Amino acid sequence: MVETDCQDFYVSLHSDESHKVYPNNRSSVFENRLSREIFVPIDVYEVGLVELQFKQPEPPEPLESEAEQIQAVTINQPVFFPTQSETITLYSTSTSEITIVKPQGNLDFFQTFANEKFKELKFNLQIQEEIPEEGKSLSILKWEPVENSTLVIPDQIAAVLGFETSNFSAGEHKSTLNRNNSAFDELPDADILTFSSVVWIQTPVVISEPEKFNTESLILTVAAAVKAKKFKIGFIISKDSDILSIKIHQSDVRLQFSPTINKIFGLKDDHIFNQRVTDLLLPKFLVDLRTKNIIAPKTKPSHVIWEDRKQIYVQTNIVEEQRIGEKSLSVLRIVQMSESNSLLSVNFSPVIYLPLNTSYIRSIRVWLSDAKNQVVKETNYPTSVILHFRKRRI
């Protein structure tokens, strides 16, 4: 069944449907032919698993050497991060500057003088004049840095050159306004003019799965990892309200969570914290977790034990492969099974959205595998999934 509107739509898939087209469908591997082909441009749409229902197969018998260890492993442990860790990015700046003392003379003389200084100091900047037609005099600014950086020129020089901004990326830029010679003549001689090259440096920070599955533990884990990298960013959660304050105490620092963590906090995938103080109202999902005290397992045995066999990978043929350990898999979600072979019904919140690998979809294939990428044992109960297609959040 396909339900659509202009922004998003849901697709329900069942292992006991489309048997005439796919007679080999079974509970752990099945494909559904849609009632009609759907067009979802891969650069516009993404998909997430909303609901899963399936009958768990009989648990395998553990090896004798594993019997005692099984008791120490927490089964069906909820986690924030499907891959056990996430990487956030911290941005900081490295700035190099040169100064020029404004000489006596007009704008043309300053241009020649400045270009000679730029060349002498190996500052890859050149300023030129262009006269496209009578009565027009524009400026051409060529910025060719050794590494990708932003050029910042004095505001007063940008204005007299006819630019409406003083910040420039690498490349050639043409002014939108005429050069203003009279405004340049009004600038005081011997004025100190500073030209800066600003490079943004990325520092990746790995965030491990928090020890406890609650809001405070998540925030403390992120804060500790950031602090270990010597960045001064405060994470303060109010006791009297559901607000998290993120305070950046360095003017040249930016913070970007991973898409997974941004989704947890109800933010856009590419959200960047660039304000000195940002107050976030926690989504209901995290508000409900403020009182939880679920402890995650500290360690896992080095070899495969029951928990690994009870981990189900829900895969499909319509999403881009994700790197999971040493494998690349088309995984929608990783689900922890319970110890019994009961019917498992899961409504996922938050939903994790993934990029599509095709724009035209006529049928969708779903299969359930274990941690070794082997299809799980078939059961006599039908499996169903609900997928949500939505436009990417910009």
HELIX and SHEET records of a PDB file:
HELIX    1   1 GLU A   64  GLU A   66  5                                   3    
HELIX    2   2 ALA A   67  ILE A   70  1                                   4    
HELIX    3   3 LEU A  107  GLU A  120  1                                  14    
HELIX    4   4 ASP A  155  VAL A  160  1                                   6    
HELIX    5   5 ASN A  181  ASP A  185  1                                   5    
HELIX    6   6 THR A  215  ALA A  228  1                                  14    
HELIX    7   7 PRO A  259  ILE A  264  1                                   6    
HELIX    8   8 LYS A  284  ASP A  288  1                                   5    
HELIX    9   9 LEU A  289  THR A  291  5                                   3    
HELIX   10  10 TRP A  306  ARG A  309  1                                   4    
SHEET    1   A 5 VAL A   2  THR A   4  0                                        
SHEET    2   A 5 ASP A   8  HIS A  14 -1                                        
SHEET    3   A 5 SER A 384  LYS A 391 -1                                        
SHEET    4   A 5 TYR A  45  LYS A  55 -1                                        
SHEET    5   A 5 LEU A 343  ASN A 347 -1                                        
SHEET    1   B 5 VAL A   2  THR A   4  0                                        
SHEET    2   B 5 ASP A   8  HIS A  14 -1                                        
SHEET    3   B 5 SER A 384  LYS A 391 -1                                        
SHEET    4   B 5 TYR A  45  LYS A  55 -1                                        
SHEET    5   B 5 TYR A 353  PRO A 355 -1                                        
SHEET    1   C 4 VAL A  29  PHE A  39  0                                        
SHEET    2   C 4 TYR A 360  SER A 369 -1                                        
SHEET    3   C 4 GLN A 311  THR A 316 -1                                        
SHEET    4   C 4 VAL A 331  GLN A 336 -1                                        
SHEET    1   D 5 ASN A 167  PHE A 168  0                                        
SHEET    2   D 5 THR A 150  VAL A 152 -1                                        
SHEET    3   D 5 ILE A 192  SER A 208 -1                                        
SHEET    4   D 5 SER A  85  VAL A 101 -1                                        
SHEET    5   D 5 VAL A 253  GLN A 256 -1                                        
SHEET    1   E 3 LEU A 125  GLU A 130  0                                        
SHEET    2   E 3 LEU A 138  TRP A 143 -1                                        
SHEET    3   E 3 GLY A 171  LYS A 174 -1                                        
SHEET    1   F 3 ILE A 233  ILE A 237  0                                        
SHEET    2   F 3 ILE A 243  ILE A 248 -1                                        
SHEET    3   F 3 VAL A 277  LEU A 281 -1                                        
SHEET    1   G 2 GLN A 322  ILE A 324  0                                        
SHEET    2   G 2 LYS A 327  LEU A 329 -1                                        
END                                                                             
